[in-house]
Amino acid sequence: MAYTERVTEVEALLVNDLESGVSSEQNTGWIAIGGYHRIFIEIHAVTVGTSINADVEIATSSGGAGITNMTGKSITQLDAVGSVAIEIQSEEFNQSQIHHTHLQVETTPSGTCDYVVLVKGIVARHEPVTVANWDEIVT
């Protein structure tokens, strides 16, 4: 089977967050997810001083109203260089009420870490996928 669509036509880069030399809690900020069928979060640890923990939090507004942690969407004690994937399907959040998600990556204070957090929206619901966060697309 040949695919004719480009990955950038179905996968939106919502966050590309590089954290360098951090040893305290870092947040991506609130990200609108209501327009996507799936959310895919990647955490790539480059240097791990002690460990990296991560929680996915959801809220009902871009200001963080009604914030709660998503059950089963956390990582604990990533203590070596490596990558973690967290996938959220639309069935896991109520589209009529939950309009934003927030990924919180927290490093342990006793260790300095370098890592990248990528958040992607997969398959837009009602509009073409945005390419605004890509610097260049080579096809």
N, C-alpha and C positions, 0 to 999 in steps of 0.2 A: 504494500500500500504506500503510495506516495502522498506526502503532505505538501500542500501548497501554501499554507499560512506560515508566516514567520512567528517565532516564539514571542517576539515583541508585540504581536497582534493579539495575543491571548494572555500574556503575562505582563502585568504592570509593576514596575519597580516603585514601591511606595516609600521605602526608607533605605538609605545606604549610609550607615552610621559607623564610622571608624572611631574607636576609642583607643587612645594610645597613652600608656603610662598611668592608667587610672587605678585607684584603690578604694573607691567609694561608689555608691549607687549611681547609676547612669540611666536616663530614661529617653526613649525615642520621641516622646510627645504623642499626642492623640492622633490617630490615623483613621479616617473614614473608611469603613469596610463594607457598608451596606450595598455597594454596587458590584460586589464580587461573589461568585459562588464558593470560592475557597481562598484561604489566606495561607501562605507558606512562609515560614520564618526560618532563616538560616543564621546560625551563630558560628563563626569561624574563629577559634582561639589560636592566636599566633604565639603569644607568650603568656604563660600562666604562672604567676608568683605563688599563689596558694590554691585558689579555686574560683570558679565562676558559677553563680546561681542565676536563674532567670525565672520570672513569672510573667504570664500573660494576663493582663487585667482588662476588663471590659467595663464600659460605662454607657449611660444613656444620652450623653451630650459631649461636645468637644471640650467642655470645661471639667469633665470628670464626675458629673453627677451620678450617683448610684454605683460607684466603683466597686467591683468584686473581682476576685481572682477566678480564672477559668479552671475548673477542676480537671486534673490530669494533664495540664499544659505547662508544667514547670520542669525545670531541670535543677538538680542539686549536686553540688560538688563536682563540676567538670574540672578535674585537677591535672589535666595534661593537654598538650597541644592537640587539637582535633576539631571536628565539626559536629554540630547538632542540628537536626531538622525538627521543626514543630509544625504540624499541619492542622488547620482548623477548617472543618467543613461547614457549610451554611446551616446544616441541621443542628449544629452545636451552639448557635446563637439565634435569638429571635429577631428576624429581620424587621419586624414592625416596631420593635422597641430598642434594640441595641444597634446604635449607629456608629459607634467608634470603638476601636480597640487600642490598647496601650501595651507595648512590650517593655517590660522593665528588666534590664540586665543589671544584676548586682554582683560586684566582686567583693571578696572578703577583704576587710580592711588591712589584714596582715600581709597581703601580697599585691604586687603591682602587675597589672595585666594589660595586654594589647589584644584587641579582638574587633571583629567586624560583625555588625548586625544588619542583615538584609531582610526586609519585609516585602513580600510580593502579593499582589492581588491576582488571582487566577480566574480567567473567564469572566469578563464584565457582564453584568445583567442587562443593562439597558443602553449602553453607549460603547463606542469604541474604547479600547484600552488606551490610557494616556501614555505617551512616550516622553513626557516632560522631564522626568528625572534621569533620563539617559543623556549623557554628553554627546554620544555618537552611536549610530546604528549602522553597521556594515553588513550588507546582505550579498 
